[in-house]
Amino acid sequence: KIKSIGGAEKVLDKGNIYKYIVGRFTSFSEAESKKSEVIKKGFTDAFIYALKDGERIRIKEALKLLNE
């Protein structure tokens, strides 16, 4: 099922749990669009998260940084 999305990267998260990352985006609208596509393919627990300097940050903070 994940192969139908394209560009999914399998990443070891904690212990023996894997997560899939689908894309890196420079705009929130691009990320939302991809998230919608992923959900339509059956991955209803898809979400968007942001990184700064390799650390996870709040979406609100990321949006602020994008608008600067």
PQR file of N, CA, C, O and H, with PARSE charges and radii, in Angstrom:
ATOM      1  N   LYS A   1       0.817  -1.194   0.000 -0.4000 1.5000
ATOM      2  CA  LYS A   1       0.000   0.000   0.000 -0.0000 2.0000
ATOM      3  C   LYS A   1       0.867   1.266   0.000  0.5500 1.7000
ATOM      4  O   LYS A   1       0.563   2.220  -0.717 -0.5500 1.4000
ATOM      5  N   ILE A   2       1.924   1.282   0.784 -0.4000 1.5000
ATOM      6  CA  ILE A   2       2.783   2.460   0.891 -0.0000 2.0000
ATOM      7  C   ILE A   2       3.465   2.777  -0.437  0.5500 1.7000
ATOM      8  O   ILE A   2       3.737   3.941  -0.732 -0.5500 1.4000
ATOM      9  H   ILE A   2       2.171   0.507   1.366  0.4000 1.0000
ATOM     10  N   LYS A   3       3.741   1.758  -1.231 -0.4000 1.5000
ATOM     11  CA  LYS A   3       4.400   1.972  -2.528 -0.0000 2.0000
ATOM     12  C   LYS A   3       3.535   2.794  -3.475  0.5500 1.7000
ATOM     13  O   LYS A   3       4.061   3.453  -4.372 -0.5500 1.4000
ATOM     14  H   LYS A   3       3.521   0.813  -0.991  0.4000 1.0000
ATOM     15  N   SER A   4       2.232   2.767  -3.293 -0.4000 1.5000
ATOM     16  CA  SER A   4       1.338   3.523  -4.168 -0.0000 2.0000
ATOM     17  C   SER A   4       1.468   5.029  -3.968  0.5500 1.7000
ATOM     18  O   SER A   4       1.028   5.806  -4.815 -0.5500 1.4000
ATOM     19  H   SER A   4       1.805   2.231  -2.564  0.4000 1.0000
ATOM     20  N   ILE A   5       2.062   5.443  -2.868 -0.4000 1.5000
ATOM     21  CA  ILE A   5       2.225   6.870  -2.587 -0.0000 2.0000
ATOM     22  C   ILE A   5       3.446   7.426  -3.309  0.5500 1.7000
ATOM     23  O   ILE A   5       3.404   8.532  -3.848 -0.5500 1.4000
ATOM     24  H   ILE A   5       2.419   4.812  -2.179  0.4000 1.0000
ATOM     25  N   GLY A   6       4.511   6.674  -3.319 -0.4000 1.5000
ATOM     26  CA  GLY A   6       5.733   7.124  -3.978 -0.0000 2.0000
ATOM     27  C   GLY A   6       6.538   8.074  -3.105  0.5500 1.7000
ATOM     28  O   GLY A   6       5.992   8.993  -2.495 -0.5500 1.4000
ATOM     29  H   GLY A   6       4.545   5.775  -2.882  0.4000 1.0000
ATOM     30  N   GLY A   7       7.825   7.840  -3.054 -0.4000 1.5000
ATOM     31  CA  GLY A   7       8.720   8.698  -2.286 -0.0000 2.0000
ATOM     32  C   GLY A   7       8.691   8.488  -0.790  0.5500 1.7000
ATOM     33  O   GLY A   7       9.260   9.289  -0.049 -0.5500 1.4000
ATOM     34  H   GLY A   7       8.269   7.093  -3.549  0.4000 1.0000
ATOM     35  N   ALA A   8       8.045   7.437  -0.326 -0.4000 1.5000
ATOM     36  CA  ALA A   8       7.977   7.178   1.114 -0.0000 2.0000
ATOM     37  C   ALA A   8       9.317   6.643   1.605  0.5500 1.7000
ATOM     38  O   ALA A   8       9.917   5.763   0.987 -0.5500 1.4000
ATOM     39  H   ALA A   8       7.583   6.786  -0.928  0.4000 1.0000
ATOM     40  N   GLU A   9       9.765   7.183   2.711 -0.4000 1.5000
ATOM     41  CA  GLU A   9      11.039   6.787   3.314 -0.0000 2.0000
ATOM     42  C   GLU A   9      10.749   6.064   4.628  0.5500 1.7000
ATOM     43  O   GLU A   9      10.116   6.629   5.519 -0.5500 1.4000
ATOM     44  H   GLU A   9       9.277   7.897   3.213  0.4000 1.0000
ATOM     45  N   LYS A  10      11.210   4.815   4.753 -0.4000 1.5000
ATOM     46  CA  LYS A  10      11.017   4.021   5.968 -0.0000 2.0000
ATOM     47  C   LYS A  10      12.106   4.387   6.963  0.5500 1.7000
ATOM     48  O   LYS A  10      13.294   4.337   6.647 -0.5500 1.4000
ATOM     49  H   LYS A  10      11.725   4.356   4.029  0.4000 1.0000
ATOM     50  N   VAL A  11      11.682   4.762   8.184 -0.4000 1.5000
ATOM     51  CA  VAL A  11      12.624   5.199   9.210 -0.0000 2.0000
ATOM     52  C   VAL A  11      12.342   4.443  10.505  0.5500 1.7000
ATOM     53  O   VAL A  11      11.194   4.364  10.943 -0.5500 1.4000
ATOM     54  H   VAL A  11      10.717   4.803   8.441  0.4000 1.0000
ATOM     55  N   LEU A  12      13.392   3.884  11.120 -0.4000 1.5000
ATOM     56  CA  LEU A  12      13.244   3.229  12.418 -0.0000 2.0000
ATOM     57  C   LEU A  12      12.994   4.299  13.458  0.5500 1.7000
ATOM     58  O   LEU A  12      13.781   5.237  13.587 -0.5500 1.4000
ATOM     59  H   LEU A  12      14.324   3.948  10.765  0.4000 1.0000
ATOM     60  N   ASP A  13      11.907   4.171  14.202 -0.4000 1.5000
ATOM     61  CA  ASP A  13      11.524   5.194  15.175 -0.0000 2.0000
ATOM     62  C   ASP A  13      11.978   4.817  16.575  0.5500 1.7000
ATOM     63  O   ASP A  13      12.971   5.351  17.070 -0.5500 1.4000
ATOM     64  H   ASP A  13      11.267   3.409  14.097  0.4000 1.0000
ATOM     65  N   LYS A  14      11.264   3.903  17.218 -0.4000 1.5000
ATOM     66  CA  LYS A  14      11.611   3.491  18.583 -0.0000 2.0000
ATOM     67  C   LYS A  14      11.587   1.979  18.653  0.5500 1.7000
ATOM     68  O   LYS A  14      10.610   1.345  18.256 -0.5500 1.4000
ATOM     69  H   LYS A  14      10.458   3.468  16.816  0.4000 1.0000
ATOM     70  N   GLY A  15      12.651   1.413  19.153 -0.4000 1.5000
ATOM     71  CA  GLY A  15      12.722  -0.042  19.265 -0.0000 2.0000
ATOM     72  C   GLY A  15      12.636  -0.680  17.902  0.5500 1.7000
ATOM     73  O   GLY A  15      13.529  -0.512  17.072 -0.5500 1.4000
ATOM     74  H   GLY A  15      13.445   1.929  19.476  0.4000 1.0000
ATOM     75  N   ASN A  16      11.559  -1.415  17.665 -0.4000 1.5000
ATOM     76  CA  ASN A  16      11.368  -2.062  16.363 -0.0000 2.0000
ATOM     77  C   ASN A  16      10.154  -1.482  15.619  0.5500 1.7000
ATOM     78  O   ASN A  16       9.557  -2.150  14.776 -0.5500 1.4000
ATOM     79  H   ASN A  16      10.833  -1.552  18.339  0.4000 1.0000
ATOM     80  N   ILE A  17       9.806  -0.256  15.936 -0.4000 1.5000
ATOM     81  CA  ILE A  17       8.687   0.442  15.299 -0.0000 2.0000
ATOM     82  C   ILE A  17       9.218   1.303  14.158  0.5500 1.7000
ATOM     83  O   ILE A  17      10.195   2.034  14.319 -0.5500 1.4000
ATOM     84  H   ILE A  17      10.291   0.287  16.621  0.4000 1.0000
ATOM     85  N   TYR A  18       8.572   1.207  13.021 -0.4000 1.5000
ATOM     86  CA  TYR A  18       8.964   2.013  11.871 -0.0000 2.0000
ATOM     87  C   TYR A  18       7.900   3.052  11.568  0.5500 1.7000
ATOM     88  O   TYR A  18       6.714   2.835  11.816 -0.5500 1.4000
ATOM     89  H   TYR A  18       7.778   0.613  12.890  0.4000 1.0000
ATOM     90  N   LYS A  19       8.334   4.176  11.033 -0.4000 1.5000
ATOM     91  CA  LYS A  19       7.408   5.175  10.527 -0.0000 2.0000
ATOM     92  C   LYS A  19       7.822   5.484   9.092  0.5500 1.7000
ATOM     93  O   LYS A  19       8.952   5.215   8.686 -0.5500 1.4000
ATOM     94  H   LYS A  19       9.298   4.352  10.832  0.4000 1.0000
ATOM     95  N   TYR A  20       6.911   6.040   8.351 -0.4000 1.5000
ATOM     96  CA  TYR A  20       7.177   6.407   6.966 -0.0000 2.0000
ATOM     97  C   TYR A  20       7.059   7.911   6.816  0.5500 1.7000
ATOM     98  O   TYR A  20       6.088   8.521   7.263 -0.5500 1.4000
ATOM     99  H   TYR A  20       5.993   6.258   8.681  0.4000 1.0000
ATOM    100  N   ILE A  21       8.045   8.492   6.190 -0.4000 1.5000
ATOM    101  CA  ILE A  21       8.043   9.924   5.915 -0.0000 2.0000
ATOM    102  C   ILE A  21       7.842  10.088   4.414  0.5500 1.7000
ATOM    103  O   ILE A  21       8.535   9.469   3.607 -0.5500 1.4000
ATOM    104  H   ILE A  21       8.834   7.997   5.826  0.4000 1.0000
ATOM    105  N   VAL A  22       6.887  10.927   4.060 -0.4000 1.5000
ATOM    106  CA  VAL A  22       6.567  11.137   2.651 -0.0000 2.0000
ATOM    107  C   VAL A  22       6.801  12.604   2.311  0.5500 1.7000
ATOM    108  O   VAL A  22       5.911  13.441   2.463 -0.5500 1.4000
ATOM    109  H   VAL A  22       6.323  11.429   4.716  0.4000 1.0000
ATOM    110  N   GLY A  23       7.989  12.893   1.857 -0.4000 1.5000
ATOM    111  CA  GLY A  23       8.297  14.232   1.367 -0.0000 2.0000
ATOM    112  C   GLY A  23       8.779  15.229   2.401  0.5500 1.7000
ATOM    113  O   GLY A  23       8.558  15.103   3.605 -0.5500 1.4000
ATOM    114  H   GLY A  23       8.712  12.213   1.733  0.4000 1.0000
ATOM    115  N   ARG A  24       9.447  16.219   1.857 -0.4000 1.5000
ATOM    116  CA  ARG A  24       9.889  17.368   2.634 -0.0000 2.0000
ATOM    117  C   ARG A  24       9.426  18.579   1.856  0.5500 1.7000
ATOM    118  O   ARG A  24       9.689  18.687   0.658 -0.5500 1.4000
ATOM    119  H   ARG A  24       9.627  16.321   0.878  0.4000 1.0000
ATOM    120  N   PHE A  25       8.742  19.486   2.518 -0.4000 1.5000
ATOM    121  CA  PHE A  25       8.085  20.582   1.832 -0.0000 2.0000
ATOM    122  C   PHE A  25       8.525  21.929   2.398  0.5500 1.7000
ATOM    123  O   PHE A  25       8.906  22.038   3.564 -0.5500 1.4000
ATOM    124  H   PHE A  25       8.528  19.398   3.491  0.4000 1.0000
ATOM    125  N   THR A  26       8.464  22.935   1.558 -0.4000 1.5000
ATOM    126  CA  THR A  26       8.831  24.283   1.991 -0.0000 2.0000
ATOM    127  C   THR A  26       7.611  25.163   2.180  0.5500 1.7000
ATOM    128  O   THR A  26       7.739  26.339   2.522 -0.5500 1.4000
ATOM    129  H   THR A  26       8.155  22.846   0.611  0.4000 1.0000
ATOM    130  N   SER A  27       6.420  24.601   1.960 -0.4000 1.5000
ATOM    131  CA  SER A  27       5.199  25.351   2.237 -0.0000 2.0000
ATOM    132  C   SER A  27       4.196  24.434   2.923  0.5500 1.7000
ATOM    133  O   SER A  27       4.156  23.228   2.679 -0.5500 1.4000
ATOM    134  H   SER A  27       6.316  23.646   1.683  0.4000 1.0000
ATOM    135  N   PHE A  28       3.395  25.033   3.782 -0.4000 1.5000
ATOM    136  CA  PHE A  28       2.397  24.266   4.519 -0.0000 2.0000
ATOM    137  C   PHE A  28       1.323  23.737   3.578  0.5500 1.7000
ATOM    138  O   PHE A  28       0.815  22.635   3.783 -0.5500 1.4000
ATOM    139  H   PHE A  28       3.427  26.013   3.981  0.4000 1.0000
ATOM    140  N   SER A  29       0.971  24.502   2.553 -0.4000 1.5000
ATOM    141  CA  SER A  29      -0.062  24.055   1.618 -0.0000 2.0000
ATOM    142  C   SER A  29       0.376  22.808   0.844  0.5500 1.7000
ATOM    143  O   SER A  29      -0.440  21.927   0.576 -0.5500 1.4000
ATOM    144  H   SER A  29       1.384  25.397   2.387  0.4000 1.0000
ATOM    145  N   GLU A  30       1.662  22.731   0.484 -0.4000 1.5000
ATOM    146  CA  GLU A  30       2.183  21.522  -0.177 -0.0000 2.0000
ATOM    147  C   GLU A  30       2.072  20.318   0.753  0.5500 1.7000
ATOM    148  O   GLU A  30       1.664  19.233   0.339 -0.5500 1.4000
ATOM    149  H   GLU A  30       2.325  23.447   0.702  0.4000 1.0000
ATOM    150  N   ALA A  31       2.442  20.526   2.013 -0.4000 1.5000
ATOM    151  CA  ALA A  31       2.385  19.446   2.999 -0.0000 2.0000
ATOM    152  C   ALA A  31       0.947  18.993   3.228  0.5500 1.7000
ATOM    153  O   ALA A  31       0.688  17.794   3.325 -0.5500 1.4000
ATOM    154  H   ALA A  31       2.773  21.408   2.349  0.4000 1.0000
ATOM    155  N   GLU A  32       0.008  19.937   3.315 -0.4000 1.5000
ATOM    156  CA  GLU A  32      -1.400  19.585   3.505 -0.0000 2.0000
ATOM    157  C   GLU A  32      -1.936  18.788   2.318  0.5500 1.7000
ATOM    158  O   GLU A  32      -2.692  17.832   2.492 -0.5500 1.4000
ATOM    159  H   GLU A  32       0.219  20.911   3.236  0.4000 1.0000
ATOM    160  N   SER A  33      -1.541  19.185   1.126 -0.4000 1.5000
ATOM    161  CA  SER A  33      -1.972  18.493  -0.082 -0.0000 2.0000
ATOM    162  C   SER A  33      -1.495  17.038  -0.083  0.5500 1.7000
ATOM    163  O   SER A  33      -2.264  16.127  -0.388 -0.5500 1.4000
ATOM    164  H   SER A  33      -0.926  19.962   0.985  0.4000 1.0000
ATOM    165  N   LYS A  34      -0.248  16.831   0.253 -0.4000 1.5000
ATOM    166  CA  LYS A  34       0.313  15.469   0.307 -0.0000 2.0000
ATOM    167  C   LYS A  34      -0.349  14.665   1.410  0.5500 1.7000
ATOM    168  O   LYS A  34      -0.631  13.481   1.231 -0.5500 1.4000
ATOM    169  H   LYS A  34       0.377  17.571   0.501  0.4000 1.0000
ATOM    170  N   LYS A  35      -0.600  15.301   2.553 -0.4000 1.5000
ATOM    171  CA  LYS A  35      -1.265  14.614   3.664 -0.0000 2.0000
ATOM    172  C   LYS A  35      -2.645  14.126   3.219  0.5500 1.7000
ATOM    173  O   LYS A  35      -3.028  12.995   3.519 -0.5500 1.4000
ATOM    174  H   LYS A  35      -0.370  16.263   2.698  0.4000 1.0000
ATOM    175  N   SER A  36      -3.386  14.962   2.514 -0.4000 1.5000
ATOM    176  CA  SER A  36      -4.709  14.574   2.016 -0.0000 2.0000
ATOM    177  C   SER A  36      -4.610  13.374   1.082  0.5500 1.7000
ATOM    178  O   SER A  36      -5.423  12.452   1.150 -0.5500 1.4000
ATOM    179  H   SER A  36      -3.075  15.881   2.270  0.4000 1.0000
ATOM    180  N   GLU A  37      -3.610  13.396   0.214 -0.4000 1.5000
ATOM    181  CA  GLU A  37      -3.392  12.278  -0.714 -0.0000 2.0000
ATOM    182  C   GLU A  37      -3.111  10.985   0.055  0.5500 1.7000
ATOM    183  O   GLU A  37      -3.656   9.932  -0.274 -0.5500 1.4000
ATOM    184  H   GLU A  37      -2.949  14.145   0.159  0.4000 1.0000
ATOM    185  N   VAL A  38      -2.266  11.071   1.067 -0.4000 1.5000
ATOM    186  CA  VAL A  38      -1.895   9.905   1.874 -0.0000 2.0000
ATOM    187  C   VAL A  38      -3.122   9.355   2.610  0.5500 1.7000
ATOM    188  O   VAL A  38      -3.321   8.142   2.673 -0.5500 1.4000
ATOM    189  H   VAL A  38      -1.824  11.927   1.334  0.4000 1.0000
ATOM    190  N   ILE A  39      -3.937  10.248   3.159 -0.4000 1.5000
ATOM    191  CA  ILE A  39      -5.149   9.816   3.869 -0.0000 2.0000
ATOM    192  C   ILE A  39      -6.109   9.124   2.912  0.5500 1.7000
ATOM    193  O   ILE A  39      -6.707   8.108   3.265 -0.5500 1.4000
ATOM    194  H   ILE A  39      -3.776  11.233   3.107  0.4000 1.0000
ATOM    195  N   LYS A  40      -6.265   9.663   1.704 -0.4000 1.5000
ATOM    196  CA  LYS A  40      -7.156   9.043   0.704 -0.0000 2.0000
ATOM    197  C   LYS A  40      -6.692   7.641   0.331  0.5500 1.7000
ATOM    198  O   LYS A  40      -7.500   6.808  -0.080 -0.5500 1.4000
ATOM    199  H   LYS A  40      -5.779  10.488   1.417  0.4000 1.0000
ATOM    200  N   LYS A  41      -5.397   7.375   0.470 -0.4000 1.5000
ATOM    201  CA  LYS A  41      -4.855   6.043   0.148 -0.0000 2.0000
ATOM    202  C   LYS A  41      -4.990   5.066   1.319  0.5500 1.7000
ATOM    203  O   LYS A  41      -4.559   3.917   1.225 -0.5500 1.4000
ATOM    204  H   LYS A  41      -4.740   8.051   0.804  0.4000 1.0000
ATOM    205  N   GLY A  42      -5.592   5.530   2.426 -0.4000 1.5000
ATOM    206  CA  GLY A  42      -5.888   4.634   3.535 -0.0000 2.0000
ATOM    207  C   GLY A  42      -5.062   4.822   4.793  0.5500 1.7000
ATOM    208  O   GLY A  42      -5.252   4.090   5.765 -0.5500 1.4000
ATOM    209  H   GLY A  42      -5.942   6.464   2.502  0.4000 1.0000
ATOM    210  N   PHE A  43      -4.154   5.781   4.800 -0.4000 1.5000
ATOM    211  CA  PHE A  43      -3.321   6.020   5.984 -0.0000 2.0000
ATOM    212  C   PHE A  43      -3.935   7.162   6.794  0.5500 1.7000
ATOM    213  O   PHE A  43      -3.461   8.298   6.762 -0.5500 1.4000
ATOM    214  H   PHE A  43      -4.000   6.375   4.010  0.4000 1.0000
ATOM    215  N   THR A  44      -4.999   6.827   7.519 -0.4000 1.5000
ATOM    216  CA  THR A  44      -5.797   7.851   8.200 -0.0000 2.0000
ATOM    217  C   THR A  44      -5.095   8.515   9.379  0.5500 1.7000
ATOM    218  O   THR A  44      -5.568   9.537   9.876 -0.5500 1.4000
ATOM    219  H   THR A  44      -5.383   5.904   7.546  0.4000 1.0000
ATOM    220  N   ASP A  45      -3.989   7.962   9.832 -0.4000 1.5000
ATOM    221  CA  ASP A  45      -3.263   8.554  10.953 -0.0000 2.0000
ATOM    222  C   ASP A  45      -2.096   9.429  10.478  0.5500 1.7000
ATOM    223  O   ASP A  45      -1.166   9.696  11.239 -0.5500 1.4000
ATOM    224  H   ASP A  45      -3.604   7.131   9.428  0.4000 1.0000
ATOM    225  N   ALA A  46      -2.149   9.866   9.233 -0.4000 1.5000
ATOM    226  CA  ALA A  46      -1.091  10.728   8.680 -0.0000 2.0000
ATOM    227  C   ALA A  46      -1.132  12.097   9.365  0.5500 1.7000
ATOM    228  O   ALA A  46      -2.196  12.583   9.751 -0.5500 1.4000
ATOM    229  H   ALA A  46      -2.904   9.648   8.614  0.4000 1.0000
ATOM    230  N   PHE A  47       0.025  12.695   9.504 -0.4000 1.5000
ATOM    231  CA  PHE A  47       0.105  14.030  10.098 -0.0000 2.0000
ATOM    232  C   PHE A  47       1.305  14.775   9.546  0.5500 1.7000
ATOM    233  O   PHE A  47       2.186  14.200   8.908 -0.5500 1.4000
ATOM    234  H   PHE A  47       0.889  12.301   9.191  0.4000 1.0000
ATOM    235  N   ILE A  48       1.313  16.067   9.811 -0.4000 1.5000
ATOM    236  CA  ILE A  48       2.397  16.948   9.372 -0.0000 2.0000
ATOM    237  C   ILE A  48       3.215  17.326  10.601  0.5500 1.7000
ATOM    238  O   ILE A  48       2.664  17.619  11.662 -0.5500 1.4000
ATOM    239  H   ILE A  48       0.597  16.535  10.330  0.4000 1.0000
ATOM    240  N   TYR A  49       4.527  17.315  10.443 -0.4000 1.5000
ATOM    241  CA  TYR A  49       5.368  17.837  11.520 -0.0000 2.0000
ATOM    242  C   TYR A  49       6.496  18.646  10.905  0.5500 1.7000
ATOM    243  O   TYR A  49       6.832  18.489   9.731 -0.5500 1.4000
ATOM    244  H   TYR A  49       4.974  17.077   9.581  0.4000 1.0000
ATOM    245  N   ALA A  50       7.070  19.511  11.722 -0.4000 1.5000
ATOM    246  CA  ALA A  50       8.105  20.421  11.239 -0.0000 2.0000
ATOM    247  C   ALA A  50       9.400  20.200  12.007  0.5500 1.7000
ATOM    248  O   ALA A  50       9.396  19.841  13.185 -0.5500 1.4000
ATOM    249  H   ALA A  50       6.796  19.639  12.676  0.4000 1.0000
ATOM    250  N   LEU A  51      10.507  20.424  11.309 -0.4000 1.5000
ATOM    251  CA  LEU A  51      11.832  20.324  11.916 -0.0000 2.0000
ATOM    252  C   LEU A  51      12.581  21.635  11.732  0.5500 1.7000
ATOM    253  O   LEU A  51      12.435  22.320  10.720 -0.5500 1.4000
ATOM    254  H   LEU A  51      10.511  20.715  10.352  0.4000 1.0000
ATOM    255  N   LYS A  52      13.379  21.963  12.724 -0.4000 1.5000
ATOM    256  CA  LYS A  52      14.313  23.085  12.631 -0.0000 2.0000
ATOM    257  C   LYS A  52      15.612  22.615  13.249  0.5500 1.7000
ATOM    258  O   LYS A  52      15.653  22.213  14.412 -0.5500 1.4000
ATOM    259  H   LYS A  52      13.498  21.406  13.546  0.4000 1.0000
ATOM    260  N   ASP A  53      16.671  22.669  12.462 -0.4000 1.5000
ATOM    261  CA  ASP A  53      17.988  22.214  12.924 -0.0000 2.0000
ATOM    262  C   ASP A  53      17.935  20.772  13.449  0.5500 1.7000
ATOM    263  O   ASP A  53      18.601  20.428  14.425 -0.5500 1.4000
ATOM    264  H   ASP A  53      16.638  22.995  11.517  0.4000 1.0000
ATOM    265  N   GLY A  54      17.128  19.939  12.782 -0.4000 1.5000
ATOM    266  CA  GLY A  54      17.028  18.541  13.157 -0.0000 2.0000
ATOM    267  C   GLY A  54      16.133  18.246  14.347  0.5500 1.7000
ATOM    268  O   GLY A  54      15.992  17.088  14.740 -0.5500 1.4000
ATOM    269  H   GLY A  54      16.586  20.219  11.989  0.4000 1.0000
ATOM    270  N   GLU A  55      15.528  19.269  14.924 -0.4000 1.5000
ATOM    271  CA  GLU A  55      14.649  19.095  16.081 -0.0000 2.0000
ATOM    272  C   GLU A  55      13.209  19.394  15.684  0.5500 1.7000
ATOM    273  O   GLU A  55      12.942  20.299  14.893 -0.5500 1.4000
ATOM    274  H   GLU A  55      15.643  20.209  14.605  0.4000 1.0000
ATOM    275  N   ARG A  56      12.304  18.630  16.239 -0.4000 1.5000
ATOM    276  CA  ARG A  56      10.887  18.839  15.953 -0.0000 2.0000
ATOM    277  C   ARG A  56      10.401  20.122  16.620  0.5500 1.7000
ATOM    278  O   ARG A  56      10.705  20.386  17.783 -0.5500 1.4000
ATOM    279  H   ARG A  56      12.521  17.895  16.882  0.4000 1.0000
ATOM    280  N   ILE A  57       9.641  20.914  15.866 -0.4000 1.5000
ATOM    281  CA  ILE A  57       9.072  22.149  16.406 -0.0000 2.0000
ATOM    282  C   ILE A  57       7.570  22.169  16.130  0.5500 1.7000
ATOM    283  O   ILE A  57       7.067  21.392  15.318 -0.5500 1.4000
ATOM    284  H   ILE A  57       9.393  20.699  14.921  0.4000 1.0000
ATOM    285  N   ARG A  58       6.860  23.069  16.816 -0.4000 1.5000
ATOM    286  CA  ARG A  58       5.423  23.201  16.615 -0.0000 2.0000
ATOM    287  C   ARG A  58       5.139  23.776  15.231  0.5500 1.7000
ATOM    288  O   ARG A  58       5.913  24.580  14.710 -0.5500 1.4000
ATOM    289  H   ARG A  58       7.269  23.700  17.475  0.4000 1.0000
ATOM    290  N   ILE A  59       4.039  23.363  14.652 -0.4000 1.5000
ATOM    291  CA  ILE A  59       3.636  23.850  13.337 -0.0000 2.0000
ATOM    292  C   ILE A  59       3.480  25.372  13.372  0.5500 1.7000
ATOM    293  O   ILE A  59       3.867  26.063  12.430 -0.5500 1.4000
ATOM    294  H   ILE A  59       3.410  22.711  15.075  0.4000 1.0000
ATOM    295  N   LYS A  60       2.921  25.878  14.441 -0.4000 1.5000
ATOM    296  CA  LYS A  60       2.726  27.329  14.591 -0.0000 2.0000
ATOM    297  C   LYS A  60       4.063  28.062  14.462  0.5500 1.7000
ATOM    298  O   LYS A  60       4.144  29.094  13.795 -0.5500 1.4000
ATOM    299  H   LYS A  60       2.606  25.317  15.207  0.4000 1.0000
ATOM    300  N   GLU A  61       5.096  27.538  15.091 -0.4000 1.5000
ATOM    301  CA  GLU A  61       6.434  28.136  15.014 -0.0000 2.0000
ATOM    302  C   GLU A  61       6.994  28.025  13.598  0.5500 1.7000
ATOM    303  O   GLU A  61       7.615  28.962  13.096 -0.5500 1.4000
ATOM    304  H   GLU A  61       5.030  26.700  15.633  0.4000 1.0000
ATOM    305  N   ALA A  62       6.775  26.884  12.960 -0.4000 1.5000
ATOM    306  CA  ALA A  62       7.267  26.681  11.589 -0.0000 2.0000
ATOM    307  C   ALA A  62       6.594  27.661  10.628  0.5500 1.7000
ATOM    308  O   ALA A  62       7.251  28.219   9.750 -0.5500 1.4000
ATOM    309  H   ALA A  62       6.270  26.123  13.368  0.4000 1.0000
ATOM    310  N   LEU A  63       5.303  27.869  10.789 -0.4000 1.5000
ATOM    311  CA  LEU A  63       4.584  28.804   9.935 -0.0000 2.0000
ATOM    312  C   LEU A  63       5.113  30.232  10.118  0.5500 1.7000
ATOM    313  O   LEU A  63       5.237  30.995   9.159 -0.5500 1.4000
ATOM    314  H   LEU A  63       4.768  27.415  11.502  0.4000 1.0000
ATOM    315  N   LYS A  64       5.414  30.562  11.343 -0.4000 1.5000
ATOM    316  CA  LYS A  64       5.983  31.884  11.638 -0.0000 2.0000
ATOM    317  C   LYS A  64       7.321  32.032  10.941  0.5500 1.7000
ATOM    318  O   LYS A  64       7.589  33.074  10.344 -0.5500 1.4000
ATOM    319  H   LYS A  64       5.314  29.943  12.122  0.4000 1.0000
ATOM    320  N   LEU A  65       8.167  31.017  11.003 -0.4000 1.5000
ATOM    321  CA  LEU A  65       9.484  31.051  10.349 -0.0000 2.0000
ATOM    322  C   LEU A  65       9.349  31.136   8.828  0.5500 1.7000
ATOM    323  O   LEU A  65      10.138  31.820   8.177 -0.5500 1.4000
ATOM    324  H   LEU A  65       7.950  30.171  11.489  0.4000 1.0000
ATOM    325  N   LEU A  66       8.372  30.459   8.263 -0.4000 1.5000
ATOM    326  CA  LEU A  66       8.147  30.503   6.827 -0.0000 2.0000
ATOM    327  C   LEU A  66       7.743  31.900   6.358  0.5500 1.7000
ATOM    328  O   LEU A  66       8.067  32.307   5.242 -0.5500 1.4000
ATOM    329  H   LEU A  66       7.731  29.903   8.792  0.4000 1.0000
ATOM    330  N   ASN A  67       7.033  32.628   7.221 -0.4000 1.5000
ATOM    331  CA  ASN A  67       6.539  33.955   6.851 -0.0000 2.0000
ATOM    332  C   ASN A  67       7.552  35.064   7.078  0.5500 1.7000
ATOM    333  O   ASN A  67       7.291  36.214   6.724 -0.5500 1.4000
ATOM    334  H   ASN A  67       6.770  32.298   8.127  0.4000 1.0000
ATOM    335  N   GLU A  68       8.698  34.747   7.660 -0.4000 1.5000
ATOM    336  CA  GLU A  68       9.724  35.768   7.913 -0.0000 2.0000
ATOM    337  C   GLU A  68      10.517  36.071   6.672  0.5500 1.7000
ATOM    338  O   GLU A  68      11.421  36.906   6.706 -0.5500 1.4000
ATOM    339  H   GLU A  68       8.910  33.813   7.948  0.4000 1.0000
TER
END
